[in-house]
Amino acid sequence: MNEISIKDAQQQVNNWIKTIGVRYFGELTNMAILTEEVGELARIMARKYGDQSFKENESAENMADEMADILWVLICLANQTGVDLQEAFIRNIQKKTKRDKDRHKQNPKLE
């Protein structure tokens, strides 16, 4: 499988929207869709790892697809709002590293 950078993913989504998807849905619509997709993943997680059981027509097979749906919509929102997700992710790792460099090591709950 080919590796893809976050920047490339943003460009591929943008190209797909312009050539196949006609246009982006509005930002608020995409936020609602993102929430829906997270809910679909949560349902699978609750059944696979939690106390709920799968219904007859459900399975955990779609977990990866649901995660990809979440990533897709998040990328759409980033594109629409001018966020460079790759740069934002790098900054976020730096922030977490500086803020939490000792925090988790000192948490007795994680021992």
Short mmCIF file of the C-alpha atoms (twelve columns), coordinates in Angstrom:
data_MODEL
# 
_entry.id   MODEL 
# 
loop_
_atom_site.group_PDB 
_atom_site.id 
_atom_site.type_symbol 
_atom_site.label_atom_id 
_atom_site.label_alt_id 
_atom_site.label_comp_id 
_atom_site.label_asym_id 
_atom_site.label_seq_id 
_atom_site.Cartn_x 
_atom_site.Cartn_y 
_atom_site.Cartn_z 
_atom_site.pdbx_PDB_model_num 
ATOM 1   C CA . MET A 1   0.000   0.000  0.000  1 
ATOM 2   C CA . ASN A 2   1.246   3.486  -0.767 1 
ATOM 3   C CA . GLU A 3   2.000   5.796  2.090  1 
ATOM 4   C CA . ILE A 4   0.387   9.199  2.024  1 
ATOM 5   C CA . SER A 5   1.201   12.329 3.988  1 
ATOM 6   C CA . ILE A 6   -1.508  14.315 5.696  1 
ATOM 7   C CA . LYS A 7   -0.839  17.132 3.238  1 
ATOM 8   C CA . ASP A 8   -1.297  14.726 0.319  1 
ATOM 9   C CA . ALA A 9   -4.512  13.399 1.874  1 
ATOM 10  C CA . GLN A 10  -5.877  16.929 2.087  1 
ATOM 11  C CA . GLN A 11  -5.043  17.475 -1.589 1 
ATOM 12  C CA . GLN A 12  -6.582  14.158 -2.651 1 
ATOM 13  C CA . VAL A 13  -9.814  14.907 -0.794 1 
ATOM 14  C CA . ASN A 14  -9.925  18.379 -2.352 1 
ATOM 15  C CA . ASN A 15  -9.377  16.929 -5.837 1 
ATOM 16  C CA . TRP A 16  -12.093 14.314 -5.272 1 
ATOM 17  C CA . ILE A 17  -14.567 16.949 -4.072 1 
ATOM 18  C CA . LYS A 18  -13.879 19.121 -7.127 1 
ATOM 19  C CA . THR A 19  -14.078 16.294 -9.685 1 
ATOM 20  C CA . ILE A 20  -16.589 13.823 -8.238 1 
ATOM 21  C CA . GLY A 21  -18.267 15.401 -5.227 1 
ATOM 22  C CA . VAL A 22  -19.344 18.616 -7.022 1 
ATOM 23  C CA . ARG A 23  -18.678 20.819 -3.959 1 
ATOM 24  C CA . TYR A 24  -18.049 20.661 -0.244 1 
ATOM 25  C CA . PHE A 25  -21.073 20.419 2.011  1 
ATOM 26  C CA . GLY A 26  -21.351 23.429 4.304  1 
ATOM 27  C CA . GLU A 27  -19.115 23.493 7.352  1 
ATOM 28  C CA . LEU A 28  -22.007 22.974 9.774  1 
ATOM 29  C CA . THR A 29  -23.302 20.064 7.690  1 
ATOM 30  C CA . ASN A 30  -19.848 18.504 7.721  1 
ATOM 31  C CA . MET A 31  -19.631 19.003 11.480 1 
ATOM 32  C CA . ALA A 32  -22.927 17.132 11.848 1 
ATOM 33  C CA . ILE A 33  -21.664 14.388 9.525  1 
ATOM 34  C CA . LEU A 34  -18.454 14.122 11.571 1 
ATOM 35  C CA . THR A 35  -20.524 13.700 14.723 1 
ATOM 36  C CA . GLU A 36  -22.610 11.014 13.004 1 
ATOM 37  C CA . GLU A 37  -19.502 9.127  11.867 1 
ATOM 38  C CA . VAL A 38  -17.990 9.262  15.361 1 
ATOM 39  C CA . GLY A 39  -21.266 7.858  16.675 1 
ATOM 40  C CA . GLU A 40  -21.091 4.980  14.206 1 
ATOM 41  C CA . LEU A 41  -17.567 4.160  15.388 1 
ATOM 42  C CA . ALA A 42  -18.671 4.469  19.016 1 
ATOM 43  C CA . ARG A 43  -21.462 1.951  18.396 1 
ATOM 44  C CA . ILE A 44  -18.968 -0.574 17.002 1 
ATOM 45  C CA . MET A 45  -16.483 0.051  19.826 1 
ATOM 46  C CA . ALA A 46  -19.201 -0.353 22.483 1 
ATOM 47  C CA . ARG A 47  -20.160 -3.705 21.007 1 
ATOM 48  C CA . LYS A 48  -16.661 -5.018 20.309 1 
ATOM 49  C CA . TYR A 49  -14.855 -3.794 23.437 1 
ATOM 50  C CA . GLY A 50  -17.677 -2.781 25.763 1 
ATOM 51  C CA . ASP A 51  -20.585 -4.542 27.360 1 
ATOM 52  C CA . GLN A 52  -23.028 -4.349 24.467 1 
ATOM 53  C CA . SER A 53  -23.495 -7.177 21.981 1 
ATOM 54  C CA . PHE A 54  -23.853 -6.904 18.227 1 
ATOM 55  C CA . LYS A 55  -27.313 -7.045 16.711 1 
ATOM 56  C CA . GLU A 56  -27.939 -9.704 14.062 1 
ATOM 57  C CA . ASN A 57  -27.073 -7.412 11.140 1 
ATOM 58  C CA . GLU A 58  -24.048 -5.743 12.799 1 
ATOM 59  C CA . SER A 59  -20.366 -6.644 12.970 1 
ATOM 60  C CA . ALA A 60  -17.027 -5.095 13.831 1 
ATOM 61  C CA . GLU A 61  -15.855 -5.485 10.238 1 
ATOM 62  C CA . ASN A 62  -16.604 -1.836 9.420  1 
ATOM 63  C CA . MET A 63  -14.476 -0.333 12.186 1 
ATOM 64  C CA . ALA A 64  -11.608 0.668  9.863  1 
ATOM 65  C CA . ASP A 65  -14.063 2.089  7.333  1 
ATOM 66  C CA . GLU A 66  -15.759 4.164  10.035 1 
ATOM 67  C CA . MET A 67  -12.370 5.528  11.131 1 
ATOM 68  C CA . ALA A 68  -11.590 6.400  7.510  1 
ATOM 69  C CA . ASP A 69  -14.981 8.145  7.216  1 
ATOM 70  C CA . ILE A 70  -14.089 10.249 10.275 1 
ATOM 71  C CA . LEU A 71  -10.717 11.142 8.773  1 
ATOM 72  C CA . TRP A 72  -12.358 12.047 5.450  1 
ATOM 73  C CA . VAL A 73  -14.841 14.460 7.012  1 
ATOM 74  C CA . LEU A 74  -12.168 15.946 9.295  1 
ATOM 75  C CA . ILE A 75  -10.019 16.583 6.225  1 
ATOM 76  C CA . CYS A 76  -13.001 18.211 4.493  1 
ATOM 77  C CA . LEU A 77  -13.452 20.540 7.459  1 
ATOM 78  C CA . ALA A 78  -9.745  21.363 7.494  1 
ATOM 79  C CA . ASN A 79  -9.796  22.144 3.781  1 
ATOM 80  C CA . GLN A 80  -12.877 24.322 4.139  1 
ATOM 81  C CA . THR A 81  -11.457 26.309 7.033  1 
ATOM 82  C CA . GLY A 82  -7.906  26.656 5.721  1 
ATOM 83  C CA . VAL A 83  -6.255  24.402 8.316  1 
ATOM 84  C CA . ASP A 84  -3.026  22.664 7.318  1 
ATOM 85  C CA . LEU A 85  -3.586  19.442 9.261  1 
ATOM 86  C CA . GLN A 86  -0.024  18.244 8.814  1 
ATOM 87  C CA . GLU A 87  1.397   21.414 10.356 1 
ATOM 88  C CA . ALA A 88  -1.295  21.442 13.037 1 
ATOM 89  C CA . PHE A 89  -0.522  17.822 13.939 1 
ATOM 90  C CA . ILE A 90  3.210   18.522 14.218 1 
ATOM 91  C CA . ARG A 91  2.512   21.515 16.478 1 
ATOM 92  C CA . ASN A 92  0.086   19.412 18.527 1 
ATOM 93  C CA . ILE A 93  2.697   16.705 19.144 1 
ATOM 94  C CA . GLN A 94  5.189   19.378 20.198 1 
ATOM 95  C CA . LYS A 95  2.623   20.914 22.573 1 
ATOM 96  C CA . LYS A 96  1.767   17.557 24.135 1 
ATOM 97  C CA . THR A 97  5.428   16.603 24.468 1 
ATOM 98  C CA . LYS A 98  6.290   19.849 26.259 1 
ATOM 99  C CA . ARG A 99  3.195   19.820 28.458 1 
ATOM 100 C CA . ASP A 100 3.103   16.116 29.289 1 
ATOM 101 C CA . LYS A 101 6.748   15.029 29.210 1 
ATOM 102 C CA . ASP A 102 6.578   13.880 32.847 1 
ATOM 103 C CA . ARG A 103 2.858   13.925 33.538 1 
ATOM 104 C CA . HIS A 104 1.994   10.425 32.364 1 
ATOM 105 C CA . LYS A 105 5.140   8.867  33.833 1 
ATOM 106 C CA . GLN A 106 4.124   10.240 37.221 1 
ATOM 107 C CA . ASN A 107 0.536   9.019  36.998 1 
ATOM 108 C CA . PRO A 108 0.114   6.020  39.338 1 
ATOM 109 C CA . LYS A 109 -3.011  5.002  37.442 1 
ATOM 110 C CA . LEU A 110 -0.845  4.144  34.441 1 
ATOM 111 C CA . GLU A 111 1.642   1.920  36.266 1 
# 
